[in-house]
Amino acid sequence: MIKSILISLVFFFCSSTVFAGTYYISPTGSNSANGLSEGAAWQTFVYAMVKLVAGDTLILLDGTYTEQLNVTVSGTSGSPVTFAAKNRGLAVIQPATDGSAIRVYSSPTSIKSYIAFDGFTARGKGEYPAIILDSQDNSTEAQMTHHITIRNSSAFGSGYSTEVHTWSIGRTRDSLVEDSWAYGLGRKSLQLYGCLRITVRRVVVRYDYWLGNKPNDPRVGFAAYNSKDGLYENIIVLDMAPDPAGVTSASKAGFAIEGNVTSTVLILGASGNGFYGILSLDNYGNGVYSSGISGGENNNNTIKDFIAWNNTSNELQLQTQSSYNTISYGTMGKSRLSGGIAFYNSSVTNNTISNSFITLNLLFGTNTGAGGANNTLINNSITNNGSGSTVEASYAPTLNYLVQPIMVTGHERGGTMVNRYVDGVLTSTPLWPWPNESLIRSQMCNSADLVTSHRVDANGTGWVPAWCASGKTLTDYVWGYLGNTVPPFNLIATPTSDTTVNLTWSPNTANANITGYKVYVGTSPGTFNFAGYAGGKNVGLATSETISGMTYGTLYYVTVTAVDSIKGVSGYLYETPVRTIPKPPTELTVVR
């Protein structure tokens, strides 16, 4: 009897255990194969969906998949179903028939969750988003698609005549998009609609072209529409295109915070969202824009460390029904046709804008008279705008780099975008060089895609993306935007003994006249007084240096600048703290 029970228990536990598997798929594979190796890869996603269970990983081998990746299986907490490209960017999903490249959709009776994607190139076909995460209209929170993760992936849009976005996330919660990019055709490049607690982090977005069934509707780079409690960190929207001929788009913007009363989502208004370390650059439209409606207000949002520069309209515009928002540490400058900050309606109330720098805008620095009650602008510097008063010019930062203002201690103003934000917290992890930037440039500046997206000279001024025309990496373009020498990146300090540290860094590729690098060493941030390195030691064109004579136990700060014979010495980028390693213990000889 006991033996029988033991046998039954062994059978129960063995049959209940879920073993995660790794499978392979290829455009040239076969569904008669077992999928367990590259040489025995499956061929179709439909077949793979029948086989995959929670915890499994499907590796997509290089090639173009002409079938939609329509995910019909879910994972569990701690055991997601994962779809990963073997080589980042080389698994291209481009359906042969009209549809999205990647689709995750939930109904109340079939909720999709715990699904991860990594490394895909998604290209839509026809009037569909390239990537869509969604749920049935008016889904409750419990019915929403949830816990979806997408990393290192791109979306190229194909919809230009109907209400289609390049990358559409709707009625989805608790999900993450990271280190990805979106461009091509579509009214908005990346939109969140009716979402809860979505994180979008380190994403590059460019609106290119949309003719539209409602041609005067807003065109936007990144939109948080009727979405709440999201985190949007280190996002770049740049080079948004002009309107198509004969079209006047309402309220174009790099970033849009939008609230409305609609019949397809239960979340109304955009509130509780955090925008941290964002850049809106060279866009046709507003830099950052907020507009709500009665019943769909935009309240209690946070915008911190943001740069809105060289956009055509206002760099920051609060249009309607936007209240109790906290906006701080912004740089708003060089609006080509309008001003820095504008409030447009008496329903804009109780907002605070602080520690910001508003400068070089064509018409005005601030135009807030139409706003409602209790708006506060405090500790801002406003200088050199087309009209209006100069405010606290002595506290204005020095702007050698768009993303790294040199601030006046105790009177800090301006947006900084140097280190990564994670979960609303500024970390010490470097943001630059931008992740995946070589792959991003190869796709977003691809000549065939630029033609498809109408981004060519023949369409007139503003249609060729300035970044693509520059020939530079995204990092070199942003850091060199104001014309100064770009600092070296990838500084690594490695202790090699109790008295020495070895430094390495990447060469400057942004400037044509680099004559060398200078190494700085000190024992406190910003103070470089270590013997031989005070004022910077010129090491020529070497990209490494061994620092000697250091004291074990002392914390040192090291950094490197580049020297251009015409533009001069670059600024510091990252001051890296480092300590030497202890001596190895002395070997003792025991005398007996």
C-alpha positions, 0 to 999 in steps of 0.5 A, spaced: 500 500 500 505 504 501 509 502 495 503 504 491 502 511 494 509 513 493 509 511 486 502 515 485 506 521 488 512 520 483 507 520 477 503 526 480 509 530 481 513 528 474 506 529 470 505 536 473 512 539 472 512 544 467 519 544 463 521 550 459 523 549 452 527 552 447 525 552 440 527 554 433 523 557 427 525 559 420 522 562 414 525 555 411 524 551 416 519 545 416 513 544 421 514 536 421 521 538 424 521 537 432 523 545 433 529 543 438 535 545 434 536 550 428 537 545 423 530 542 425 526 549 426 519 549 425 516 554 419 510 557 421 508 561 427 501 558 427 504 551 428 508 554 434 503 557 438 500 550 438 506 547 441 508 553 446 507 553 453 509 558 459 516 558 460 518 556 453 522 560 448 522 561 441 528 563 437 527 566 430 532 565 426 535 570 421 530 572 415 523 575 413 517 572 415 511 573 411 506 571 416 503 575 422 506 573 429 499 573 432 500 571 439 495 566 442 498 563 448 500 566 454 505 565 460 505 566 467 508 570 472 516 568 472 515 563 466 513 568 460 513 565 453 518 569 450 519 570 442 527 572 441 531 574 434 537 570 434 540 576 431 538 583 433 534 586 427 535 580 423 528 577 424 524 581 420 516 580 420 513 583 414 506 579 413 504 578 405 497 580 406 494 586 410 495 586 417 500 588 423 507 584 424 506 583 431 499 582 434 497 581 441 489 581 443 485 580 449 478 578 449 474 577 456 474 570 455 482 569 453 486 574 456 493 574 453 499 576 459 506 574 460 509 575 453 516 577 452 519 579 445 526 581 443 530 583 437 525 584 432 524 588 426 516 589 425 514 592 418 506 592 417 502 591 411 496 595 409 492 600 414 494 596 420 499 598 426 506 594 425 505 592 432 499 592 436 497 590 443 490 591 445 484 588 448 476 588 447 473 595 447 471 598 454 475 592 457 476 593 465 483 592 468 482 585 469 480 584 462 486 588 459 492 585 456 498 585 461 505 584 462 508 584 455 515 586 454 518 588 448 525 590 447 530 592 442 525 592 437 523 596 431 516 598 428 515 601 421 508 603 419 504 602 413 498 606 414 497 612 411 489 613 409 485 611 415 486 612 423 492 607 424 498 608 428 505 606 427 506 602 434 499 602 437 498 600 445 491 600 447 487 597 453 493 594 456 496 594 463 503 593 467 507 592 460 514 595 458 517 597 451 524 598 452 530 600 447 526 600 441 524 605 435 518 607 431 518 610 424 514 610 418 507 611 416 501 612 421 498 618 424 502 617 431 508 614 431 507 610 438 500 611 442 498 609 448 490 609 449 486 607 455 492 604 458 495 603 465 502 603 468 505 602 462 513 603 462 516 606 455 524 607 456 529 609 451 525 609 445 526 613 439 520 616 435 519 619 428 513 621 425 513 621 418 507 621 414 500 620 414 494 623 409 488 620 413 481 619 413 481 625 417 486 629 414 486 635 419 487 631 426 493 631 430 499 628 428 504 626 434 510 622 435 509 619 442 502 620 445 499 618 452 492 618 450 487 617 456 492 613 459 494 613 467 500 612 471 505 610 466 512 612 466 516 614 460 523 615 461 529 617 456 525 618 450 527 622 443 522 624 438 526 628 433 525 630 425 517 630 425 515 631 418 511 637 415 504 636 414 502 633 407 500 638 401 493 641 403 493 639 410 493 643 416 494 638 422 491 640 429 496 640 435 502 637 432 507 635 437 513 631 439 510 629 445 502 629 447 498 628 453 491 627 451 485 626 455 478 625 451 471 622 453 471 616 448 466 610 447 471 605 447 475 605 453 473 606 460 479 610 462 478 618 461 484 623 461 491 622 462 493 623 469 499 620 474 504 619 468 511 621 469 515 623 463 523 623 465 529 625 461 525 626 454 528 630 448 523 633 443 528 636 437 527 639 430 519 637 430 514 640 426 509 642 431 509 643 439 515 640 443 510 638 449 503 638 448 497 637 453 490 638 452 484 635 455 476 635 455 471 636 461 470 629 463 477 627 460 482 632 464 490 631 464 491 632 471 497 630 476 502 629 471 510 630 472 515 632 467 522 633 469 529 633 465 526 635 459 529 638 453 524 641 447 528 645 442 527 648 435 520 645 434 516 650 430 510 651 435 511 652 442 516 648 446 511 647 452 503 648 451 498 647 456 492 647 451 485 645 456 483 641 462 490 641 464 491 642 472 496 640 478 501 638 473 508 639 476 513 641 470 521 642 472 528 642 470 526 643 462 530 647 457 525 650 452 528 654 446 529 656 439 522 655 437 522 657 430 515 660 429 512 661 436 514 661 443 517 657 450 511 656 454 504 657 453 497 657 456 491 657 452 485 656 456 482 658 463 481 651 464 489 650 465 490 651 473 494 649 479 500 647 475 507 649 477 513 650 472 520 651 476 527 650 475 527 651 467 531 655 462 527 658 456 531 662 451 532 664 444 524 663 442 522 667 436 516 670 439 516 670 446 519 666 452 512 665 456 505 667 454 501 664 460 495 670 461 490 666 458 491 660 463 486 660 469 488 660 477 493 658 481 499 657 476 506 658 478 512 659 475 518 659 480 526 659 479 526 659 472 531 663 467 528 667 461 533 670 456 533 672 449 526 671 447 523 675 441 519 679 446 517 679 454 521 680 460 528 677 462 528 673 468 533 671 473 539 671 467 544 671 472 542 664 474 541 661 466 545 655 465 551 655 460 548 651 454 554 647 450 550 641 450 543 640 449 542 635 454 548 637 459 547 644 461 552 647 466 548 650 472 549 655 477 550 652 484 544 653 488 540 655 482 539 649 478 535 650 471 535 646 465 533 639 463 539 634 463 539 627 459 546 624 461 544 618 465 538 613 465 532 614 469 529 607 471 522 607 475 522 614 475 529 615 479 535 618 476 541 612 476 548 613 475 548 608 469 550 612 463 545 613 458 550 615 452 552 612 447 545 611 445 543 603 445 542 600 439 544 606 435 547 603 429 541 599 428 537 604 429 540 609 424 541 603 419 533 602 419 530 609 420 535 612 415 534 607 410 534 610 403 528 605 401 524 607 407 525 614 407 522 614 400 516 610 402 515 615 408 515 621 403 522 623 407 525 626 400 528 632 398 523 632 392 517 634 397 520 640 399 523 644 406 523 639 412 522 633 409 529 630 409 530 628 416 536 632 419 539 627 423 539 622 417 542 628 413 548 629 418 551 622 417 552 621 424 550 617 430 544 619 434 549 620 440 554 624 436 548 628 433 545 630 439 551 632 443 554 635 437 548 639 435 550 646 438 556 645 435 561 644 440 566 638 441 563 632 443 566 628 449 569 621 449 564 616 451 565 609 454 570 611 459 572 605 463 576 605 469 579 598 471 584 598 478 590 594 476 594 594 483 594 598 489 597 604 486 594 604 479 588 604 475 587 603 467 583 608 463 580 606 456 575 610 452 572 610 445 575 615 440 571 621 438 568 620 431 564 626 431 569 632 430 574 632 424 579 635 427 581 631 434 588 632 436 588 628 442 585 627 449 586 630 456 585 626 462 583 629 469 584 625 476 582 628 483 579 626 489 572 630 489 567 631 484 569 637 479 576 638 482 582 635 478 588 636 482 592 629 482 599 630 481 600 630 473 593 631 471 591 638 474 588 641 468 588 635 464 594 631 462 594 631 454 595 624 452 595 625 444 591 620 440 591 614 445 585 612 448 587 609 454 592 611 460 595 608 466 594 612 472 600 611 477 602 613 484 595 613 487 593 611 494 590 605 496 583 606 500 582 613 497 576 614 492 578 618 486 574 621 480 577 620 473 574 623 466 576 625 459 575 630 454 577 631 447 581 636 444 579 639 437 584 644 434 578 648 431 572 648 436 577 647 442 576 642 448 570 638 450 566 638 456 566 633 461 561 627 460 562 622 466 566 623 472 567 616 474 569 614 481 574 609 482 579 606 488 585 601 487 585 594 489 589 592 495 595 588 495 595 581 495 597 578 502 604 577 503 606 570 504 608 568 511 614 562 512 612 558 518 619 556 522 618 550 526 
